[in-house]
Amino acid sequence: MTRVSDMRICLVTAFPPSHQRINEYGLHLARTAQMRGARVIVLGDEYEPGEHELDEFTVRRCWRFNSILNPLRILRAVREMRPDVVWFNLVYSTFGDNPLAAFLGLCTPLLLRRSGFRTHVTLHHMLDAVELRHADIRFPGLYKKAGWLATRALLKADKVSVLLEQYRKRLFETYGATNVNVRRHGILGDLASPPDFSLRGDDFRVLVFGKFGRYKRLELVLRAWPQVRQAIPNAKLVIAGEDHPNRPGYMGHVAEQCRHDSTVEFLSYIPEDCLAEVFRRSHAVVLPYSSSGGPSGVAHLAAQYGLPLIGPDIPDLVQLVREEGLAIDYYRTEDSHDLADAIIELARDPHRARQMSEQNYNAILSMSMPRIVGQYLSDFREYLARPQPALNSPTELPTPELKEKAAA
């Protein structure tokens, strides 16, 4: 069986200093795989000049957001590198917000497998769980159909890893997929940090963090904030992050509207080495999602630093909390008064807030990135030890016998 130290992996992902979606997750996958001895070559996206590559990685910038040539460019790079495994870190919009570029990019794992390479896909969400009305899609029916075809293409990889059990079940029931497993999102780092309550101070600091303007928006929190401020005079709202790549200028516009409110603080993009300070000084994290977009990376960050969560009762988040044992207070989706009530109730009950902090910290201890990546590397070793199978025939709908097997 191939040793990890002998394994060459091409990781296809958005990668810092690019700011495209799940770039930070790609960074931690690459860093942890290298720490465990694998030889990782990052096949990353091109980005605006002016920022330097991270020295610890071998990075080849071989694809461009919204380019229809990405499959051929990635194939050319992989042929030169001759890796043991090509590992894709994907959401459906990884390769573009142009529908054609996005669709063709998602066909790349199929192209590489037909070219004789082992392929593994980490898929962060499911398109049919996303409400397209939040994405300004003109022809949602056509978009859904293209997403269905793209999903079938992705399932032609040697194996697909999803982040929620319900995704695995949906891929089996809808597509007949039997090459799917569940790998947890994990925390973005080696170890979680025990909550230090002495750092949180007297003000009740509510943190909202992420990339804003599409599925995660600030209007709901800001509508709720006057009600919170009236009930909790020492409440502070900290909004940290940046625009969603498809919504340039969004945060600047919202910050301008709040410029006279001293209880609202806007922070720009937070570098990796400054995240700990921002989270450790907060009392709770609000997740202002308008619809399901996959397991929340911010929820895992909050748990990593032992913070209570406040979030909407959307299916993906409810499922994540149930599967991983996180502590959260829900509010009715898009109901600003219910969100305000949830914040106020938590601020008035510091004992329960502390219990939620400790529960989230304890829940996340089993989901360190070394453990998660170790599971991936075990997968790679296992199927590298077997002959390369023929490409699957077109997926059929599952028989009752297969359903029973998958359920088991």
C-alpha positions in Angstrom: 0.0 0.0 0.0 1.3 3.5 -0.9 2.9 5.3 2.1 1.7 8.9 2.8 5.3 10.1 2.4 5.3 8.7 -1.2 2.0 10.1 -2.2 1.8 13.0 -4.7 -1.4 15.0 -4.5 -2.6 17.7 -6.9 -5.1 19.8 -4.9 -7.4 21.8 -7.1 -8.8 24.7 -5.1 -9.2 28.4 -4.8 -6.1 29.3 -2.7 -4.8 32.4 -0.9 -4.0 35.1 -1.6 -7.0 34.7 -3.8 -10.2 35.5 -1.9 -12.5 33.2 -3.8 -14.9 30.9 -1.9 -13.5 28.2 0.4 -9.9 29.4 -0.3 -9.1 29.2 3.5 -10.3 25.7 3.6 -8.1 24.8 0.7 -5.2 26.4 2.6 -5.8 24.2 5.6 -6.2 21.0 3.5 -2.9 21.7 1.8 -1.0 22.6 5.0 -2.3 19.6 7.0 -1.7 17.1 4.2 1.9 18.4 4.0 2.3 18.2 7.8 1.3 14.5 7.5 4.0 13.9 4.9 2.2 14.0 1.6 3.7 15.9 -1.3 1.1 18.5 -2.3 1.0 20.6 -5.4 -1.7 23.2 -5.3 -3.4 23.9 -8.6 -4.8 27.3 -7.7 -6.8 30.1 -9.3 -5.2 33.2 -10.7 -5.6 36.4 -8.7 -5.0 40.1 -8.9 -1.2 40.9 -8.8 0.2 42.7 -5.8 0.1 39.9 -3.2 2.8 37.3 -2.6 2.4 33.5 -2.7 2.7 31.7 0.6 6.2 30.4 0.9 5.5 27.0 2.4 3.5 25.7 -0.6 4.2 24.6 -4.1 1.5 26.5 -6.1 0.8 26.5 -9.8 -1.8 29.1 -10.8 -3.3 27.2 -13.8 -7.0 28.2 -13.9 -9.0 31.4 -13.9 -12.4 32.2 -12.4 -15.0 32.3 -15.2 -12.7 30.8 -17.9 -14.3 28.2 -20.1 -10.8 26.8 -20.7 -10.3 25.7 -17.1 -10.8 21.9 -17.7 -8.1 21.9 -20.4 -5.7 24.1 -18.4 -6.0 21.8 -15.3 -5.6 18.7 -17.4 -2.4 20.1 -19.0 -1.0 20.8 -15.5 -2.0 17.4 -14.1 -0.3 15.7 -17.1 2.9 17.5 -16.3 2.7 16.7 -12.6 1.6 13.1 -12.8 0.2 12.9 -9.3 -1.2 9.8 -7.6 -4.4 11.6 -6.8 -6.1 14.8 -8.0 -8.2 16.2 -5.1 -10.9 18.8 -5.8 -12.1 21.2 -3.1 -15.4 22.5 -4.6 -18.6 24.4 -4.3 -20.7 24.7 -7.4 -19.5 28.2 -8.1 -15.8 27.4 -7.6 -14.9 27.9 -11.3 -17.2 30.8 -12.0 -20.5 32.7 -11.7 -20.9 32.4 -15.4 -23.1 29.3 -15.9 -21.1 27.8 -18.8 -17.7 28.3 -17.1 -19.1 26.9 -13.8 -20.6 23.9 -15.5 -17.5 23.1 -17.6 -15.3 23.5 -14.5 -17.4 21.0 -12.6 -16.8 18.5 -15.4 -13.1 18.6 -14.8 -12.9 15.6 -12.4 -14.7 13.5 -15.1 -12.3 14.7 -17.7 -9.3 13.8 -15.6 -10.6 10.4 -14.7 -11.3 9.6 -18.3 -7.6 10.6 -18.9 -6.5 7.9 -16.4 -6.0 9.9 -13.2 -7.4 9.1 -9.7 -9.8 11.8 -8.7 -11.4 12.7 -5.3 -14.0 15.5 -4.8 -14.8 17.3 -1.6 -18.2 18.8 -2.2 -19.2 21.5 0.3 -22.9 21.8 -0.5 -25.7 20.5 -2.7 -27.2 22.8 -5.3 -30.7 21.4 -4.9 -30.6 22.6 -1.3 -29.9 26.2 -2.3 -32.7 28.8 -2.8 -31.7 30.3 -6.1 -33.9 33.4 -5.5 -31.0 34.7 -3.3 -28.5 34.4 -6.1 -30.2 36.6 -8.8 -30.6 33.6 -11.2 -32.7 34.6 -14.2 -33.6 31.0 -15.3 -33.7 28.9 -12.1 -35.2 25.9 -13.8 -32.5 25.7 -16.4 -29.9 26.4 -13.7 -31.2 23.5 -11.6 -31.1 21.2 -14.6 -27.5 22.2 -15.3 -26.7 21.6 -11.6 -28.2 18.1 -11.9 -26.0 17.3 -14.9 -22.9 18.7 -13.1 -23.6 16.6 -10.1 -23.8 13.5 -12.2 -20.4 14.5 -13.7 -18.9 15.0 -10.3 -20.1 11.6 -9.2 -17.9 10.0 -11.8 -14.9 10.7 -9.6 -13.3 7.8 -7.9 -14.9 9.0 -4.7 -16.9 12.0 -3.5 -16.8 13.3 0.1 -19.7 15.4 1.4 -19.9 17.2 4.7 -23.4 16.1 5.9 -25.0 12.7 6.1 -28.2 14.1 4.5 -26.1 15.0 1.4 -24.9 11.4 1.1 -28.4 10.1 1.4 -29.7 12.5 -1.2 -27.0 11.6 -3.7 -27.8 7.9 -3.2 -31.6 8.3 -3.5 -31.5 10.8 -6.4 -28.5 9.7 -8.4 -27.9 6.2 -7.2 -24.4 7.2 -6.1 -22.6 4.5 -4.0 -19.1 6.1 -4.1 -19.9 8.9 -1.6 -18.8 9.1 2.1 -19.1 11.8 4.8 -16.1 13.7 6.0 -16.7 16.4 8.6 -15.8 20.0 7.8 -13.5 20.2 10.8 -11.9 23.2 12.3 -9.5 25.5 10.5 -6.4 24.7 12.4 -4.6 22.0 14.3 -6.3 22.4 17.7 -9.3 24.1 19.2 -8.7 26.9 21.7 -10.4 26.5 25.1 -12.7 29.5 25.8 -11.0 32.2 28.0 -14.0 34.1 29.4 -11.7 36.7 30.9 -11.0 38.1 27.5 -14.6 38.8 26.6 -14.9 42.0 28.8 -18.0 43.7 30.1 -19.6 44.7 26.8 -21.7 41.9 25.2 -19.9 41.6 21.8 -21.9 40.0 19.0 -19.8 38.9 16.1 -20.9 38.5 12.5 -18.2 37.1 10.3 -17.8 35.9 6.7 -18.3 36.9 3.0 -21.4 39.0 2.7 -23.9 40.0 0.1 -25.4 36.8 -1.3 -26.6 34.0 0.9 -25.2 35.7 4.0 -26.5 39.3 4.3 -26.3 42.0 7.0 -29.7 43.7 6.6 -31.5 41.3 9.0 -29.0 41.8 11.8 -29.0 45.6 11.4 -32.8 45.6 11.5 -32.7 43.6 14.8 -29.9 45.8 16.3 -32.0 48.8 17.6 -34.1 46.3 19.6 -31.0 44.6 21.0 -29.3 47.9 21.9 -32.4 49.2 23.7 -32.7 46.0 25.8 -28.9 45.5 26.3 -27.2 48.9 26.6 -23.7 47.5 26.6 -24.2 45.4 23.5 -21.7 45.9 20.6 -22.0 44.5 17.1 -18.8 43.6 15.3 -19.1 42.8 11.6 -15.9 41.3 10.2 -15.1 40.0 6.8 -15.4 41.1 3.2 -17.7 41.2 0.2 -18.8 38.0 -1.5 -16.9 37.8 -4.8 -20.2 38.3 -6.7 -21.2 41.3 -4.6 -18.3 43.9 -4.7 -19.0 47.0 -2.7 -21.7 45.5 -0.6 -20.0 45.9 2.8 -18.9 49.4 2.1 -22.4 50.4 1.2 -23.8 48.9 4.4 -21.0 50.4 6.6 -21.8 53.9 5.2 -25.4 53.5 6.4 -24.2 52.7 9.9 -21.5 55.3 10.2 -23.3 57.2 13.0 -23.9 54.2 15.2 -21.0 53.8 17.6 -22.2 50.4 18.8 -21.6 48.9 15.3 -18.0 48.2 14.3 -16.9 47.2 10.8 -13.7 45.3 10.3 -12.3 44.4 6.9 -10.8 41.1 5.8 -9.2 39.4 8.9 -5.9 37.7 8.2 -5.5 34.2 9.4 -3.2 35.1 12.3 -5.7 37.7 13.6 -8.8 35.5 13.7 -8.1 34.3 17.3 -8.2 37.7 18.8 -11.5 38.7 17.1 -13.3 35.5 18.1 -11.9 35.3 21.7 -13.1 38.8 22.5 -16.7 38.0 21.4 -19.6 36.6 23.4 -21.6 35.1 20.6 -21.6 34.6 16.8 -24.7 35.3 14.7 -25.0 33.3 11.4 -27.2 35.6 9.2 -27.9 33.1 6.4 -30.9 33.7 4.2 -30.9 30.1 2.8 -28.9 26.8 2.9 -25.4 27.0 1.5 -23.7 24.0 3.0 -22.2 23.4 6.4 -21.2 26.6 7.9 -17.4 27.2 8.2 -18.1 30.2 10.5 -20.1 27.9 12.9 -17.0 25.7 13.1 -14.7 28.7 13.7 -17.1 29.8 16.5 -17.0 26.4 18.1 -13.2 26.3 17.7 -13.0 29.3 20.0 -15.8 28.2 22.3 -18.6 30.6 21.3 -22.4 30.2 21.4 -24.2 30.3 18.1 -27.3 32.1 17.0 -28.6 31.1 13.6 -31.7 30.6 11.4 -33.7 27.4 11.4 -32.6 26.5 7.8 -32.3 22.8 7.0 -28.5 22.6 6.5 -27.7 24.4 9.7 -30.2 22.3 11.7 -28.7 19.1 10.3 -25.2 20.3 11.0 -26.0 21.1 14.6 -27.8 17.7 15.1 -25.0 15.6 13.6 -22.1 17.4 15.3 -23.7 18.1 18.7 -23.3 21.9 18.6 -25.1 24.4 20.9 -27.2 27.0 19.1 -30.2 29.3 19.6 -32.4 29.4 16.5 -34.4 32.3 15.2 -37.1 32.1 12.5 -35.4 32.7 9.1 -35.6 36.4 8.0 -37.4 37.4 11.2 -35.5 40.3 12.7 -37.6 40.5 15.9 -37.0 36.8 16.6 -33.3 37.3 16.0 -33.3 40.3 18.4 -35.1 38.2 21.0 -32.5 35.4 20.7 -29.6 37.8 21.2 -31.3 39.5 24.2 -32.2 36.2 25.9 -28.6 34.9 25.6 -27.1 38.2 26.8 -29.3 38.1 29.9 -28.3 34.5 30.8 -24.5 34.3 31.1 -24.7 30.9 32.8 -26.4 29.3 29.8 -24.1 31.2 27.4 -21.1 29.7 29.2 -22.6 26.2 29.0 -23.1 26.7 25.3 -19.5 27.8 24.9 -18.2 24.8 26.7 -20.5 22.4 24.7 -19.3 23.8 21.4 -15.7 23.6 22.4 -16.0 20.0 23.5 -18.0 19.0 20.4 -15.3 20.3 18.1 -12.4 18.5 19.8 -12.9 15.4 17.7 -12.9 17.4 14.4 -9.4 18.7 14.2 -8.0 19.2 10.7 -5.2 16.6 11.2 -7.8 14.0 12.0 -10.1 15.0 9.1 -7.2 15.1 6.6 -5.9 11.8 8.0 -9.2 10.2 7.0 -8.8 11.6 3.4 -5.3 10.2 3.1 -6.5 6.8 4.3 -9.1 6.9 1.6 -6.4 7.7 -1.0 -4.1 5.0 0.2 -7.0 2.4 0.1 -8.0 3.0 -3.5 -4.5 3.6 -4.8 -3.8 0.0 -3.6 -6.5 -1.3 -6.0 -6.4 -1.3 -9.8 -7.9 1.6 -11.5 -11.5 0.6 -12.2 -13.4 1.2 -15.4 -15.4 4.4 -15.5 -18.9 3.8 -14.1 -21.7 3.2 -16.5 -24.4 5.9 -16.4 -25.8 5.9 -13.0 -29.1 4.1 -12.6 -31.7 4.8 -10.0 -31.1 2.6 -6.9 -32.8 -0.7 -6.4 -34.5 -1.5 -3.1 -31.6 -3.8 -2.3 -29.1 -1.0 -2.9 -31.2 1.4 -0.8 -31.2 -1.1 2.1 -27.4 -1.5 1.8 -26.8 2.2 1.8 -29.1 2.8 4.7 -27.1 0.2 6.7 
